[in-house]
Amino acid sequence: ESTTGGWDCSKLSVGKLRFILGLALLLPIWVSAQEKRSISVTNPPIVLTVEGTNVFIQRFRSNTWESAYPNQILAAKDRGRTGIRSRTSVRLSDLSVMHISVRSEFEIQPLPDPKVEAEFSLFRGLMYLLNRDRPGKLRFITPTATAATRGTEFTLEVDEASGRTLLTVLEGEAVLSNTVGSVIIGSGEQGMA
């Protein structure tokens, strides 16, 4: 009898052996993809701080704005806004921390592809991001442009009246794009759209 470890090798065809070998080769790739995917699941965006009394969160598919509070877990498509004399900080799924200034409105976006670690919309106002650990691959959407940052420190401002976007890279690099084109912005530079 030709058996190995309980398997009857004489009954395995070449096709079955290729299938088993293919599974064995693809398993590490699949596990790695699941680990990367779990980063955003295990580290959901969260409200870290609330300063003032005018910080609100509107859950996806809700018409109600509720007062934000520290350690509040956010989900994709949840919106936030800050009023006068109020600001907040939000930890994104890649663990970077965003500081959102007064009179700002934002939305957490679902991750569009595995290369992007976090995506965020800023409709109006000012935000500052500092990521000391490592350069992030973040994407920010405004009414007039998209900023893809590969840097560690920058500010993004959207003028409430005109919708104009101003990206200031303090350290690192970013690409600011719109329908007209795109520009690479380095440390100490600004881009406007």
C-alpha positions as CSV (number, residue, x, y, z in Angstrom):
1,E,0.0,0.0,0.0
2,S,1.4,3.4,-1.0
3,T,0.3,5.8,1.7
4,T,2.1,8.8,3.2
5,G,0.8,10.3,6.4
6,G,-2.7,9.0,5.8
7,W,-2.8,10.2,2.2
8,D,-3.0,7.7,-0.7
9,C,-0.5,9.3,-3.0
10,S,-1.3,6.9,-5.9
11,K,-4.7,8.5,-6.2
12,L,-3.5,12.1,-6.4
13,S,-3.5,13.4,-10.0
14,V,-1.0,16.0,-11.3
15,G,-3.8,18.6,-11.3
16,K,-4.6,18.0,-7.6
17,L,-1.0,18.2,-6.7
18,R,-0.7,21.6,-8.6
19,F,-3.8,22.8,-6.8
20,I,-2.4,21.9,-3.3
21,L,0.9,23.4,-4.2
22,G,-0.8,26.6,-5.4
23,L,-2.8,26.9,-2.2
24,A,0.4,26.5,-0.2
25,L,2.1,29.3,-2.2
26,L,-0.9,31.7,-2.0
27,L,-1.7,31.2,1.7
28,P,1.1,33.6,2.9
29,I,-0.1,36.3,0.5
30,W,-3.7,35.9,1.6
31,V,-2.7,36.0,5.3
32,S,-0.7,39.2,4.7
33,A,-3.6,40.9,2.9
34,Q,-5.9,39.9,5.8
35,E,-3.5,41.4,8.4
36,K,-3.3,44.7,6.4
37,R,-7.1,44.8,6.1
38,S,-7.5,44.1,9.8
39,I,-5.5,47.3,10.7
40,S,-8.4,49.5,9.7
41,V,-10.8,47.1,11.4
42,T,-8.9,46.9,14.7
43,N,-8.0,50.6,14.7
44,P,-11.2,52.4,13.8
45,P,-11.0,56.3,13.7
46,I,-11.7,57.6,17.1
47,V,-12.3,61.1,18.7
48,L,-9.4,61.7,21.0
49,T,-10.1,65.2,22.4
50,V,-13.0,67.6,22.4
51,E,-12.3,71.3,23.4
52,G,-15.3,73.6,23.8
53,T,-19.0,72.8,23.6
54,N,-19.5,73.0,19.8
55,V,-18.1,69.7,18.5
56,F,-20.7,67.4,16.9
57,I,-20.8,64.0,15.1
58,Q,-23.5,62.9,12.7
59,R,-23.6,59.2,12.1
60,F,-24.0,57.9,8.6
61,R,-27.6,57.8,7.5
62,S,-28.7,59.9,10.5
63,N,-30.1,63.4,10.4
64,T,-29.1,64.1,14.0
65,W,-25.9,65.9,15.1
66,E,-24.8,64.6,18.6
67,S,-22.2,66.1,20.9
68,A,-18.8,64.5,20.4
69,Y,-17.0,62.9,23.3
70,P,-13.5,61.5,23.9
71,N,-13.0,57.9,22.8
72,Q,-16.0,58.0,20.5
73,I,-15.5,55.5,17.8
74,L,-16.2,56.7,14.3
75,A,-17.1,54.8,11.2
76,A,-16.9,55.4,7.4
77,K,-19.2,58.2,6.2
78,D,-19.6,59.6,9.8
79,R,-19.4,63.4,9.7
80,G,-18.1,65.9,12.2
81,R,-18.1,69.6,12.7
82,T,-16.6,72.1,15.1
83,G,-18.2,75.5,15.9
84,I,-16.7,78.7,17.3
85,R,-14.3,78.3,20.2
86,S,-14.3,74.5,19.7
87,R,-11.9,72.0,18.2
88,T,-11.2,68.3,18.3
89,S,-8.6,65.7,17.5
90,V,-9.3,62.4,15.7
91,R,-7.0,59.4,15.5
92,L,-7.2,57.8,12.0
93,S,-7.1,54.1,11.3
94,D,-3.3,54.3,10.6
95,L,-2.9,55.7,14.1
96,S,-2.0,59.2,13.0
97,V,-3.6,62.1,14.8
98,M,-5.5,64.9,13.1
99,H,-6.2,68.2,14.9
100,I,-9.3,69.9,13.5
101,S,-9.7,73.6,14.2
102,V,-12.7,75.9,14.8
103,R,-15.5,76.1,12.2
104,S,-14.5,73.0,10.4
105,E,-16.6,70.2,8.8
106,F,-15.2,66.8,7.9
107,E,-16.2,63.2,7.0
108,I,-14.4,59.8,7.5
109,Q,-14.2,58.0,4.2
110,P,-14.0,54.3,3.5
111,L,-10.6,53.1,2.4
112,P,-10.6,53.0,-1.4
113,D,-7.6,50.7,-2.0
114,P,-5.1,48.9,0.2
115,K,-2.3,51.4,-0.6
116,V,-4.2,54.2,1.2
117,E,-4.0,53.9,5.0
118,A,-6.7,56.5,5.7
119,E,-9.0,58.8,3.7
120,F,-10.7,61.9,5.0
121,S,-12.9,64.7,3.5
122,L,-12.5,68.3,4.7
123,F,-15.5,70.4,3.5
124,R,-14.4,73.6,5.3
125,G,-12.0,74.7,8.0
126,L,-8.5,73.9,9.0
127,M,-6.8,70.6,10.0
128,Y,-3.3,69.8,11.0
129,L,-1.7,66.3,10.9
130,L,1.5,65.2,12.5
131,N,2.7,61.6,12.3
132,R,6.1,61.1,14.0
133,D,6.3,57.4,13.7
134,R,6.6,57.0,9.9
135,P,5.4,58.7,6.7
136,G,1.8,57.9,6.0
137,K,-0.1,57.3,2.8
138,L,-3.1,59.4,3.4
139,R,-5.7,60.9,1.1
140,F,-7.7,64.0,1.8
141,I,-10.6,65.2,-0.4
142,T,-11.8,68.8,-0.4
143,P,-14.4,70.5,-2.6
144,T,-11.7,71.7,-5.1
145,A,-8.9,69.1,-4.8
146,T,-7.5,65.9,-3.6
147,A,-4.3,65.7,-1.5
148,A,-2.3,62.5,-1.3
149,T,0.2,62.9,1.4
150,R,3.4,60.9,1.9
151,G,4.6,63.2,4.5
152,T,4.6,63.4,8.2
153,E,3.4,67.0,9.0
154,F,1.1,69.3,7.1
155,T,-1.9,71.6,7.3
156,L,-4.9,71.5,5.0
157,E,-7.3,74.5,4.8
158,V,-10.6,74.9,2.9
159,D,-12.0,78.4,2.7
160,E,-15.6,78.4,3.7
161,A,-16.6,81.2,1.2
162,S,-14.7,80.1,-1.9
163,G,-14.0,76.5,-1.3
164,R,-10.4,77.2,-2.1
165,T,-7.9,74.5,-0.8
166,L,-4.5,75.4,0.6
167,L,-2.1,72.6,1.5
168,T,1.0,73.4,3.4
169,V,3.6,70.7,3.8
170,L,5.8,71.3,6.8
171,E,7.7,68.0,6.5
172,G,7.5,65.3,3.9
173,E,5.8,65.4,0.5
174,A,2.3,65.6,-1.0
175,V,0.6,65.6,-4.4
176,L,-2.3,68.1,-4.8
177,S,-4.6,67.3,-7.7
178,N,-7.7,68.6,-9.3
179,T,-9.3,68.6,-12.8
180,V,-6.6,71.0,-14.1
181,G,-3.7,68.8,-13.1
182,S,-1.4,67.9,-10.2
183,V,1.6,69.3,-8.4
184,I,4.1,67.8,-6.0
185,I,4.6,69.8,-2.9
186,G,7.7,69.4,-0.8
187,S,8.7,70.4,2.7
188,G,8.2,74.1,3.4
189,E,6.0,74.5,0.3
190,Q,2.3,75.3,-0.3
191,G,-0.1,74.4,-3.0
192,M,-3.5,76.0,-3.8
193,A,-6.5,74.7,-5.8
